[in-house]
């Protein structure tokens, strides 16, 4: 998860990493990049968003 208040370079690096993984043959359907508009880079935001991350990570589609 990234935020728009982040250093723009970090957001770009996150996207580059995702692109590199896909180019290396990883299945993009198992990836998810979330950029939170206006969100701060801190534990308060992560605490608000962690439930979504856990639900995605442990959803049925990841356990086939």
LUMDRENVO-380746 format. One record per residue: x, y, z of N, C-alpha, C, O, CB in turn. Coordinates in nm, 4 decimals, padded with zeros to 6 digits. Glycine has a CB too. Layout:
BEGIN
<rec n_px="X" n_py="Y" n_pz="Z" ca_px="X" ca_py="Y" ca_pz="Z" c_px="X" c_py="Y" c_pz="Z" o_px="X" o_py="Y" o_pz="Z" cb_px="X" cb_py="Y" cb_pz="Z"/>
...
// end
This chain:
BEGIN
<rec n_px="00.0855" n_py="-00.1167" n_pz="00.0000" ca_px="00.0000" ca_py="00.0000" ca_pz="00.0000" c_px="00.0896" c_py="00.1224" c_pz="00.0000" o_px="00.1868" o_py="00.1294" o_pz="00.0752" cb_px="-00.0970" cb_py="00.0001" cb_pz="00.1219"/>
<rec n_px="00.0575" n_py="00.2156" n_pz="-00.0820" ca_px="00.1271" ca_py="00.3425" ca_pz="-00.0863" c_px="00.0271" c_py="00.4549" c_pz="-00.0676" o_px="-00.0941" o_py="00.4330" o_pz="-00.0686" cb_px="00.2040" cb_py="00.3588" cb_pz="-00.2183"/>
<rec n_px="00.0783" n_py="00.5730" n_pz="-00.0510" ca_px="-00.0074" ca_py="00.6895" ca_pz="-00.0309" c_px="00.0398" c_py="00.8024" c_pz="-00.1213" o_px="00.1564" o_py="00.8067" o_pz="-00.1603" cb_px="-00.0070" cb_py="00.7343" cb_pz="00.1179"/>
<rec n_px="-00.0509" n_py="00.8939" n_pz="-00.1546" ca_px="-00.0121" ca_py="01.0026" ca_pz="-00.2437" c_px="00.0736" c_py="01.1071" c_pz="-00.1734" o_px="00.1366" o_py="01.1893" o_pz="-00.2400" cb_px="-00.1352" cb_py="01.0682" cb_pz="-00.3016"/>
<rec n_px="00.0775" n_py="01.1057" n_pz="-00.0409" ca_px="00.1654" ca_py="01.1979" ca_pz="00.0299" c_px="00.3088" c_py="01.1460" c_pz="00.0330" o_px="00.3991" o_py="01.2155" o_pz="00.0794" cb_px="00.1147" cb_py="01.2207" cb_pz="00.1720"/>
<rec n_px="00.3296" n_py="01.0252" n_pz="-00.0158" ca_px="00.4622" ca_py="00.9647" ca_pz="-00.0215" c_px="00.5506" c_py="01.0414" c_pz="-00.1180" o_px="00.5037" o_py="01.1177" o_pz="-00.2025" cb_px="00.4532" cb_py="00.8173" cb_pz="-00.0630"/>
<rec n_px="00.6769" n_py="01.0191" n_pz="-00.1028" ca_px="00.7733" ca_py="01.0619" ca_pz="-00.2019" c_px="00.7308" c_py="01.0002" c_pz="-00.3355" o_px="00.7100" o_py="00.8791" o_pz="-00.3432" cb_px="00.9200" cb_py="01.0200" cb_pz="-00.1619"/>
<rec n_px="00.7179" n_py="01.0805" n_pz="-00.4392" ca_px="00.6733" ca_py="01.0299" ca_pz="-00.5690" c_px="00.7642" c_py="00.9184" c_pz="-00.6181" o_px="00.7175" o_py="00.8263" o_pz="-00.6852" cb_px="00.6687" cb_py="01.1430" cb_pz="-00.6720"/>
<rec n_px="00.8921" n_py="00.9246" n_pz="-00.5863" ca_px="00.9855" ca_py="00.8208" ca_pz="-00.6273" c_px="00.9500" c_py="00.6859" c_pz="-00.5678" o_px="00.9649" o_py="00.5834" o_pz="-00.6343" cb_px="01.1258" cb_py="00.8587" cb_pz="-00.5878"/>
<rec n_px="00.9034" n_py="00.6840" n_pz="-00.4440" ca_px="00.8654" ca_py="00.5580" ca_pz="-00.3804" c_px="00.7448" c_py="00.4967" c_pz="-00.4499" o_px="00.7414" o_py="00.3757" o_pz="-00.4725" cb_px="00.8353" cb_py="00.5797" cb_pz="-00.2316"/>
<rec n_px="00.6466" n_py="00.5777" n_pz="-00.4838" ca_px="00.5310" ca_py="00.5260" ca_pz="-00.5576" c_px="00.5749" c_py="00.4675" c_pz="-00.6909" o_px="00.5294" o_py="00.3602" o_pz="-00.7307" cb_px="00.4266" cb_py="00.6369" cb_pz="-00.5800"/>
<rec n_px="00.6638" n_py="00.5387" n_pz="-00.7598" ca_px="00.7142" ca_py="00.4896" ca_pz="-00.8885" c_px="00.7889" c_py="00.3580" c_pz="-00.8700" o_px="00.7750" o_py="00.2667" o_pz="-00.9514" cb_px="00.8064" cb_py="00.5944" cb_pz="-00.9543"/>
<rec n_px="00.8682" n_py="00.3478" n_pz="-00.7630" ca_px="00.9424" ca_py="00.2249" ca_pz="-00.7368" c_px="00.8491" c_py="00.1084" c_pz="-00.7060" o_px="00.8760" o_py="-00.0050" o_pz="-00.7459" cb_px="01.0393" cb_py="00.2456" cb_pz="-00.6214"/>
<rec n_px="00.7399" n_py="00.1355" n_pz="-00.6353" ca_px="00.6425" ca_py="00.0297" ca_pz="-00.6087" c_px="00.5840" c_py="-00.0221" c_pz="-00.7398" o_px="00.5698" o_py="-00.1429" o_pz="-00.7583" cb_px="00.5301" cb_py="00.0811" cb_pz="-00.5160"/>
<rec n_px="00.5503" n_py="00.0687" n_pz="-00.8301" ca_px="00.4946" ca_py="00.0285" ca_pz="-00.9596" c_px="00.5992" c_py="-00.0466" c_pz="-01.0408" o_px="00.5675" o_py="-00.1469" o_pz="-01.1048" cb_px="00.4441" cb_py="00.1515" cb_pz="-01.0381"/>
<rec n_px="00.7244" n_py="00.0011" n_pz="-01.0390" ca_px="00.8302" ca_py="-00.0677" ca_pz="-01.1121" c_px="00.8502" c_py="-00.2104" c_pz="-01.0600" o_px="00.8727" o_py="-00.3028" o_pz="-01.1382" cb_px="00.9612" cb_py="00.0110" cb_pz="-01.1019"/>
<rec n_px="00.8421" n_py="-00.2279" n_pz="-00.9282" ca_px="00.8569" ca_py="-00.3618" ca_pz="-00.8711" c_px="00.7437" c_py="-00.4525" c_pz="-00.9190" o_px="00.7673" o_py="-00.5669" o_pz="-00.9576" cb_px="00.8589" cb_py="-00.3552" cb_pz="-00.7165"/>
<rec n_px="00.6235" n_py="-00.4020" n_pz="-00.9164" ca_px="00.5099" ca_py="-00.4819" ca_pz="-00.9627" c_px="00.5272" c_py="-00.5177" c_pz="-01.1102" o_px="00.5031" o_py="-00.6318" o_pz="-01.1496" cb_px="00.3772" cb_py="-00.4056" cb_pz="-00.9411"/>
<rec n_px="00.5685" n_py="-00.4214" n_pz="-01.1911" ca_px="00.5915" ca_py="-00.4466" ca_pz="-01.3337" c_px="00.7017" c_py="-00.5500" c_pz="-01.3541" o_px="00.6901" o_py="-00.6359" o_pz="-01.4415" cb_px="00.6280" cb_py="-00.3161" cb_pz="-01.4060"/>
<rec n_px="00.8088" n_py="-00.5429" n_pz="-01.2741" ca_px="00.9197" ca_py="-00.6379" ca_pz="-01.2855" c_px="00.8743" c_py="-00.7798" c_pz="-01.2491" o_px="00.9140" o_py="-00.8765" o_pz="-01.3140" cb_px="01.0368" cb_py="-00.5947" cb_pz="-01.1950"/>
<rec n_px="00.7925" n_py="-00.7915" n_pz="-01.1468" ca_px="00.7414" ca_py="-00.9230" ca_pz="-01.1068" c_px="00.6558" c_py="-00.9837" c_pz="-01.2183" o_px="00.6655" o_py="-01.1030" o_pz="-01.2473" cb_px="00.6590" cb_py="-00.9117" cb_pz="-00.9761"/>
<rec n_px="00.5730" n_py="-00.9013" n_pz="-01.2795" ca_px="00.4881" ca_py="-00.9484" ca_pz="-01.3894" c_px="00.5757" c_py="-00.9893" c_pz="-01.5081" o_px="00.5528" o_py="-01.0933" o_pz="-01.5699" cb_px="00.3860" cb_py="-00.8383" cb_pz="-01.4320"/>
<rec n_px="00.6761" n_py="-00.9068" n_pz="-01.5396" ca_px="00.7665" ca_py="-00.9383" ca_pz="-01.6507" c_px="00.8444" c_py="-01.0670" c_pz="-01.6248" o_px="00.8816" o_py="-01.1376" o_pz="-01.7186" cb_px="00.8637" cb_py="-00.8226" cb_pz="-01.6743"/>
<rec n_px="00.8689" n_py="-01.0972" n_pz="-01.4970" ca_px="00.9412" ca_py="-01.2194" ca_pz="-01.4608" c_px="00.8509" c_py="-01.3429" c_pz="-01.4617" o_px="00.8974" o_py="-01.4543" o_pz="-01.4377" cb_px="01.0043" cb_py="-01.2034" cb_pz="-01.3234"/>
<rec n_px="00.7218" n_py="-01.3227" n_pz="-01.4893" ca_px="00.6320" ca_py="-01.4351" ca_pz="-01.5021" c_px="00.5364" c_py="-01.4571" c_pz="-01.3864" o_px="00.4593" o_py="-01.5531" o_pz="-01.3875" cb_px="00.7102" cb_py="-01.5548" cb_pz="-01.5208"/>
<rec n_px="00.5399" n_py="-01.3700" n_pz="-01.2865" ca_px="00.4450" ca_py="-01.3836" ca_pz="-01.1760" c_px="00.3055" c_py="-01.3472" c_pz="-01.2252" o_px="00.2894" o_py="-01.2585" o_pz="-01.3090" cb_px="00.4860" cb_py="-01.2939" cb_pz="-01.0554"/>
<rec n_px="00.2066" n_py="-01.4154" n_pz="-01.1733" ca_px="00.0673" ca_py="-01.3949" ca_pz="-01.2124" c_px="00.0148" c_py="-01.2661" c_pz="-01.1490" o_px="00.0085" o_py="-01.2546" o_pz="-01.0266" cb_px="-00.0202" cb_py="-01.5163" cb_pz="-01.1705"/>
<rec n_px="-00.0221" n_py="-01.1715" n_pz="-01.2311" ca_px="-00.0680" ca_py="-01.0421" ca_pz="-01.1802" c_px="-00.2009" c_py="-01.0511" c_pz="-01.1066" o_px="-00.2357" o_py="-00.9604" o_pz="-01.0310" cb_px="-00.0804" cb_py="-00.9440" cb_pz="-01.2936"/>
<rec n_px="-00.2765" n_py="-01.1602" n_pz="-01.1279" ca_px="-00.4041" ca_py="-01.1720" ca_pz="-01.0578" c_px="-00.3833" c_py="-01.1934" c_pz="-00.9077" o_px="-00.4768" o_py="-01.1776" o_pz="-00.8293" cb_px="-00.4863" cb_py="-01.2874" cb_pz="-01.1164"/>
<rec n_px="-00.2625" n_py="-01.2287" n_pz="-00.8680" ca_px="-00.2318" ca_py="-01.2456" ca_pz="-00.7262" c_px="-00.1658" c_py="-01.1238" c_pz="-00.6651" o_px="-00.1158" o_py="-01.1294" o_pz="-00.5528" cb_px="-00.1435" cb_py="-01.3647" cb_pz="-00.7070"/>
<rec n_px="-00.1654" n_py="-01.0127" n_pz="-00.7391" ca_px="-00.1021" ca_py="-00.8898" ca_pz="-00.6901" c_px="-00.2060" c_py="-00.7800" c_pz="-00.6768" o_px="-00.3071" o_py="-00.7774" o_pz="-00.7471" cb_px="00.0120" cb_py="-00.8449" cb_pz="-00.7844"/>
<rec n_px="-00.1779" n_py="-00.6901" n_pz="-00.5851" ca_px="-00.2675" ca_py="-00.5764" ca_pz="-00.5662" c_px="-00.1861" c_py="-00.4602" c_pz="-00.5126" o_px="-00.1214" o_py="-00.4715" o_pz="-00.4086" cb_px="-00.3850" cb_py="-00.6116" cb_pz="-00.4698"/>
<rec n_px="-00.1895" n_py="-00.3503" n_pz="-00.5826" ca_px="-00.1193" ca_py="-00.2291" ca_pz="-00.5411" c_px="-00.2241" c_py="-00.1239" c_pz="-00.5117" o_px="-00.3028" o_py="-00.0877" o_pz="-00.5992" cb_px="-00.0179" cb_py="-00.1798" cb_pz="-00.6505"/>
<rec n_px="-00.2256" n_py="-00.0754" n_pz="-00.3904" ca_px="-00.3249" ca_py="00.0248" ca_pz="-00.3511" c_px="-00.2524" c_py="00.1533" c_pz="-00.3137" o_px="-00.1641" o_py="00.1538" o_pz="-00.2280" cb_px="-00.4130" cb_py="-00.0260" cb_pz="-00.2323"/>
<rec n_px="-00.2911" n_py="00.2616" n_pz="-00.3791" ca_px="-00.2387" ca_py="00.3946" ca_pz="-00.3474" c_px="-00.3535" c_py="00.4710" c_pz="-00.2827" o_px="-00.4602" o_py="00.4862" o_pz="-00.3422" cb_px="-00.1829" cb_py="00.4698" cb_pz="-00.4765"/>
<rec n_px="-00.3314" n_py="00.5186" n_pz="-00.1614" ca_px="-00.4351" ca_py="00.5902" ca_pz="-00.0865" c_px="-00.4175" c_py="00.7396" c_pz="-00.1094" o_px="-00.3199" o_py="00.7994" o_pz="-00.0642" cb_px="-00.4288" cb_py="00.5563" cb_pz="00.0661"/>
<rec n_px="-00.5122" n_py="00.7986" n_pz="-00.1796" ca_px="-00.5055" ca_py="00.9411" ca_pz="-00.2111" c_px="-00.5069" c_py="01.0249" c_pz="-00.0841" o_px="-00.5993" o_py="01.0151" o_pz="-00.0032" cb_px="-00.6216" cb_py="00.9813" cb_pz="-00.3020"/>
<rec n_px="-00.4051" n_py="01.1067" n_pz="-00.0672" ca_px="-00.3970" ca_py="01.1965" ca_pz="00.0476" c_px="-00.3604" c_py="01.1289" c_pz="00.1782" o_px="-00.3546" o_py="01.1945" o_pz="00.2822" cb_px="-00.5257" cb_py="01.2657" cb_pz="00.0645"/>
<rec n_px="-00.3357" n_py="00.9994" n_pz="00.1747" ca_px="-00.3061" ca_py="00.9273" ca_pz="00.2983" c_px="-00.1655" c_py="00.9546" c_pz="00.3490" o_px="-00.0721" o_py="00.9681" o_pz="00.2699" cb_px="-00.3243" cb_py="00.7790" cb_pz="00.2774"/>
<rec n_px="-00.1503" n_py="00.9628" n_pz="00.4798" ca_px="-00.0170" ca_py="00.9807" ca_pz="00.5376" c_px="00.0566" c_py="00.8470" c_pz="00.5448" o_px="-00.0060" o_py="00.7410" o_pz="00.5480" cb_px="-00.0269" cb_py="01.0441" cb_pz="00.6781"/>
<rec n_px="00.1863" n_py="00.8525" n_pz="00.5473" ca_px="00.2670" ca_py="00.7310" ca_pz="00.5618" c_px="00.2901" c_py="00.7092" c_pz="00.7108" o_px="00.3921" o_py="00.7508" o_pz="00.7658" cb_px="00.4038" cb_py="00.7419" cb_pz="00.4834"/>
<rec n_px="00.1942" n_py="00.6437" n_pz="00.7752" ca_px="00.2102" ca_py="00.6180" ca_pz="00.9188" c_px="00.1215" c_py="00.5022" c_pz="00.9637" o_px="00.0363" o_py="00.4539" o_pz="00.8892" cb_px="00.1773" cb_py="00.7444" cb_pz="01.0002"/>
<rec n_px="00.1435" n_py="00.4604" n_pz="01.0851" ca_px="00.0714" ca_py="00.3458" ca_pz="01.1399" c_px="-00.0784" c_py="00.3704" c_pz="01.1533" o_px="-00.1570" o_py="00.2759" o_pz="01.1468" cb_px="00.1282" cb_py="00.3097" cb_pz="01.2742"/>
<rec n_px="-00.1188" n_py="00.4945" n_pz="01.1717" ca_px="-00.2622" ca_py="00.5244" ca_pz="01.1836" c_px="-00.3375" c_py="00.4842" c_pz="01.0578" o_px="-00.4437" o_py="00.4225" o_pz="01.0657" cb_px="-00.2838" cb_py="00.6734" cb_pz="01.2117"/>
<rec n_px="-00.2835" n_py="00.5185" n_pz="00.9429" ca_px="-00.3480" ca_py="00.4801" ca_pz="00.8169" c_px="-00.3417" c_py="00.3290" c_pz="00.7997" o_px="-00.4410" o_py="00.2671" o_pz="00.7615" cb_px="-00.2810" cb_py="00.5510" cb_pz="00.6963"/>
<rec n_px="-00.2274" n_py="00.2693" n_pz="00.8270" ca_px="-00.2138" ca_py="00.1245" ca_pz="00.8101" c_px="-00.3135" c_py="00.0507" c_pz="00.8993" o_px="-00.3716" o_py="-00.0496" o_pz="00.8579" cb_px="-00.0696" cb_py="00.0793" cb_pz="00.8424"/>
<rec n_px="-00.3333" n_py="00.0996" n_pz="01.0204" ca_px="-00.4294" ca_py="00.0362" ca_pz="01.1120" c_px="-00.5698" c_py="00.0398" c_pz="01.0526" o_px="-00.6462" o_py="-00.0555" o_pz="01.0679" cb_px="-00.4282" cb_py="00.1064" cb_pz="01.2500"/>
<rec n_px="-00.6036" n_py="00.1482" n_pz="00.9854" ca_px="-00.7362" ca_py="00.1596" ca_pz="00.9239" c_px="-00.7522" c_py="00.0664" c_pz="00.8037" o_px="-00.8633" o_py="00.0236" o_pz="00.7726" cb_px="-00.7615" cb_py="00.3037" cb_pz="00.8809"/>
<rec n_px="-00.6427" n_py="00.0355" n_pz="00.7370" ca_px="-00.6486" ca_py="-00.0412" ca_pz="00.6124" c_px="-00.6088" c_py="-00.1876" c_pz="00.6288" o_px="-00.6241" o_py="-00.2650" o_pz="00.5343" cb_px="-00.5598" cb_py="00.0228" cb_pz="00.5099"/>
<rec n_px="-00.5585" n_py="-00.2283" n_pz="00.7448" ca_px="-00.5061" ca_py="-00.3633" ca_pz="00.7603" c_px="-00.6133" c_py="-00.4711" c_pz="00.7407" o_px="-00.5832" o_py="-00.5788" o_pz="00.6891" cb_px="-00.4436" cb_py="-00.3781" cb_pz="00.8970"/>
<rec n_px="-00.7359" n_py="-00.4441" n_pz="00.7804" ca_px="-00.8420" ca_py="-00.5440" ca_pz="00.7635" c_px="-00.8613" c_py="-00.5769" c_pz="00.6155" o_px="-00.8788" o_py="-00.6934" o_pz="00.5799" cb_px="-00.9748" cb_py="-00.4932" cb_pz="00.8248"/>
<rec n_px="-00.8581" n_py="-00.4755" n_pz="00.5294" ca_px="-00.8706" ca_py="-00.4993" ca_pz="00.3855" c_px="-00.7545" c_py="-00.5834" c_pz="00.3339" o_px="-00.7732" o_py="-00.6732" o_pz="00.2518" cb_px="-00.8772" cb_py="-00.3663" cb_pz="00.3094"/>
<rec n_px="-00.6359" n_py="-00.5537" n_pz="00.3822" ca_px="-00.5180" ca_py="-00.6287" ca_pz="00.3384" c_px="-00.5275" c_py="-00.7747" c_pz="00.3809" o_px="-00.4985" o_py="-00.8639" o_pz="00.3011" cb_px="-00.3901" cb_py="-00.5656" cb_pz="00.3950"/>
<rec n_px="-00.5669" n_py="-00.8003" n_pz="00.5032" ca_px="-00.5808" ca_py="-00.9385" ca_pz="00.5518" c_px="-00.6892" c_py="-01.0121" c_pz="00.4750" o_px="-00.6722" o_py="-01.1291" o_pz="00.4409" cb_px="-00.6127" cb_py="-00.9403" cb_pz="00.7023"/>
<rec n_px="-00.8003" n_py="-00.9453" n_pz="00.4475" ca_px="-00.9077" ca_py="-01.0099" ca_pz="00.3725" c_px="-00.8600" c_py="-01.0477" c_pz="00.2333" o_px="-00.8902" o_py="-01.1567" o_pz="00.1847" cb_px="-01.0303" cb_py="-00.9182" cb_pz="00.3635"/>
<rec n_px="-00.7864" n_py="-00.9594" n_pz="00.1696" ca_px="-00.7345" ca_py="-00.9885" ca_pz="00.0372" c_px="-00.6321" c_py="-01.1016" c_pz="00.0437" o_px="-00.6368" o_py="-01.1950" o_pz="-00.0364" cb_px="-00.6720" cb_py="-00.8629" cb_pz="-00.0247"/>
<rec n_px="-00.5401" n_py="-01.0929" n_pz="00.1389" ca_px="-00.4324" ca_py="-01.1903" ca_pz="00.1494" c_px="-00.4836" c_py="-01.3309" c_pz="00.1762" o_px="-00.4322" o_py="-01.4279" o_pz="00.1205" cb_px="-00.3371" cb_py="-01.1496" cb_pz="00.2582"/>
<rec n_px="-00.5839" n_py="-01.3418" n_pz="00.2608" ca_px="-00.6336" ca_py="-01.4728" ca_pz="00.3001" c_px="-00.7665" c_py="-01.5103" c_pz="00.2344" o_px="-00.8380" o_py="-01.5976" o_pz="00.2836" cb_px="-00.6488" cb_py="-01.4775" cb_pz="00.4485"/>
<rec n_px="-00.7992" n_py="-01.4440" n_pz="00.1230" ca_px="-00.9224" ca_py="-01.4781" ca_pz="00.0524" c_px="-00.9097" c_py="-01.6164" c_pz="-00.0101" o_px="-00.7992" o_py="-01.6679" o_pz="-00.0274" cb_px="-00.9546" cb_py="-01.3725" cb_pz="-00.0557"/>
<rec n_px="-01.0208" n_py="-01.6744" n_pz="-00.0429" ca_px="-01.0247" ca_py="-01.8098" ca_pz="-00.0993" c_px="-00.9430" c_py="-01.8216" c_pz="-00.2276" o_px="-00.8826" o_py="-01.9258" o_pz="-00.2529" cb_px="-01.1684" cb_py="-01.8504" cb_pz="-00.1268"/>
<rec n_px="-00.9404" n_py="-01.7170" n_pz="-00.3080" ca_px="-00.8697" ca_py="-01.7278" ca_pz="-00.4354" c_px="-00.7202" c_py="-01.7481" c_pz="-00.4185" o_px="-00.6535" o_py="-01.7923" o_pz="-00.5120" cb_px="-00.8942" cb_py="-01.6050" cb_pz="-00.5179"/>
<rec n_px="-00.6663" n_py="-01.7170" n_pz="-00.3021" ca_px="-00.5247" ca_py="-01.7373" ca_pz="-00.2766" c_px="-00.4956" c_py="-01.8753" c_pz="-00.2186" o_px="-00.3799" o_py="-01.9077" o_pz="-00.1918" cb_px="-00.4737" cb_py="-01.6306" cb_pz="-00.1830"/>
<rec n_px="-00.5974" n_py="-01.9556" n_pz="-00.1991" ca_px="-00.5790" ca_py="-02.0861" ca_pz="-00.1364" c_px="-00.6361" c_py="-02.1974" c_pz="-00.2225" o_px="-00.7046" o_py="-02.2864" o_pz="-00.1721" cb_px="-00.6438" cb_py="-02.0885" cb_pz="00.0011"/>
<rec n_px="-00.6083" n_py="-02.1929" n_pz="-00.3513" ca_px="-00.6561" ca_py="-02.2974" ca_pz="-00.4429" c_px="-00.5620" c_py="-02.4130" c_pz="-00.4438" o_px="-00.5851" o_py="-02.5108" o_pz="-00.5149" cb_px="-00.6729" cb_py="-02.2437" cb_pz="-00.5838"/>
// end
